Amino acid sequence: MLQQILAELAPTKTTLVAVSKTKPVHKILAMYEEGQRIFGENRVQELVEKEGQLPKDIEWHQIGHLQTNKVKYIAPFVSLIHAVDSLKLLKEINKQAAKNDRIIDCLLQFHIAEESSKFGFDEVEVKEVLKGDSFKKLENIRIVGVMGMATFTSDEEQVKLEFRYLKQIFEKLKKDFFSAQDSFKEISMGMSGDYQLAISEGSTMVRIGSLLFGNR
Ligand SMILES: *Cc1c(COP(=O)(O)O)cnc(C)c1O
């Protein structure tokens, strides 16, 4: 399955994040041996345990909601944090990154689904943050793009419109805030059930779990 998905992603050079949450270390290692290097987890404790047991050249992505009090555990090694949804969290990531003498890459999460969720910025909020002085002082984080999750529905048209909306947000932010920053280039959208739609709407990074590892 890994090779099949990689072949589908190749024409658009979309990055695969293999979502290994709940899956045992030996399954991750098997996929590592097939060549996969980027893995995503959504629980900090599980991420830290697995990082300690697996090869050091794995790039670990924190993909799920992150509580500020847990940032310190992943700050020494995490390579991308997908679900940043508040200034408070950005500040804490910055602080912990500084302690580890690192710059940590982050994606801004947007609420694009119809389902009510506590997580994710809206466009108004994010502009306030990016314009603010406290954001400009954060030297140990780098915003490299946006992330979102579409509604869990079989209505493909709806999912497509939600992905399209995230892409529009990305383009606006690029123009208004990050035009001079080449590294602002990622749109993390698409999971097992909707990654093909996401790619057709401009995803640069898909997060695929169950299709690769089996159902959880
Ligand atoms: C679990 C998870 C995924 C992967 O979901 P699948 O449907 O198993 O591919 C992607 N993104 C986030 C944020 C997740 O928590």
Ligand as a Chemical Component Dictionary entry (heavy atoms), coordinates in Angstrom:
data_LIG
# 
_chem_comp.id                   LIG 
_chem_comp.type                 NON-POLYMER 
_chem_comp.pdbx_formal_charge   0 
_chem_comp.three_letter_code    LIG 
# 
loop_
_chem_comp_atom.comp_id 
_chem_comp_atom.atom_id 
_chem_comp_atom.alt_atom_id 
_chem_comp_atom.type_symbol 
_chem_comp_atom.charge 
_chem_comp_atom.model_Cartn_x 
_chem_comp_atom.model_Cartn_y 
_chem_comp_atom.model_Cartn_z 
_chem_comp_atom.pdbx_ordinal 
LIG C1 C1 C 0 -5.752 10.251 12.666 1  
LIG C2 C2 C 0 -5.470 11.474 11.899 2  
LIG C3 C3 C 0 -5.221 11.423 10.520 3  
LIG C4 C4 C 0 -5.245 10.139 9.709  4  
LIG O1 O1 O 0 -6.527 9.643  9.596  5  
LIG P1 P1 P 0 -6.855 8.376  8.645  6  
LIG O2 O2 O 0 -8.287 8.556  8.336  7  
LIG O3 O3 O 0 -6.561 7.164  9.444  8  
LIG O4 O4 O 0 -5.984 8.474  7.444  9  
LIG C5 C5 C 0 -4.934 12.618 9.870  10 
LIG N1 N1 N 0 -4.894 13.779 10.528 11 
LIG C6 C6 C 0 -5.132 13.881 11.846 12 
LIG C7 C7 C 0 -5.073 15.203 12.501 13 
LIG C8 C8 C 0 -5.434 12.727 12.577 14 
LIG O5 O5 O 0 -5.659 12.830 13.889 15 
# 
loop_
_chem_comp_bond.comp_id 
_chem_comp_bond.atom_id_1 
_chem_comp_bond.atom_id_2 
_chem_comp_bond.value_order 
_chem_comp_bond.pdbx_ordinal 
LIG C1 C2 SING 1  
LIG C2 C3 SING 2  
LIG C2 C8 DOUB 3  
LIG C3 C4 SING 4  
LIG C3 C5 DOUB 5  
LIG C4 O1 SING 6  
LIG O1 P1 SING 7  
LIG P1 O2 DOUB 8  
LIG P1 O3 SING 9  
LIG P1 O4 SING 10 
LIG C5 N1 SING 11 
LIG N1 C6 DOUB 12 
LIG C6 C7 SING 13 
LIG C6 C8 SING 14 
LIG C8 O5 SING 15 
# 
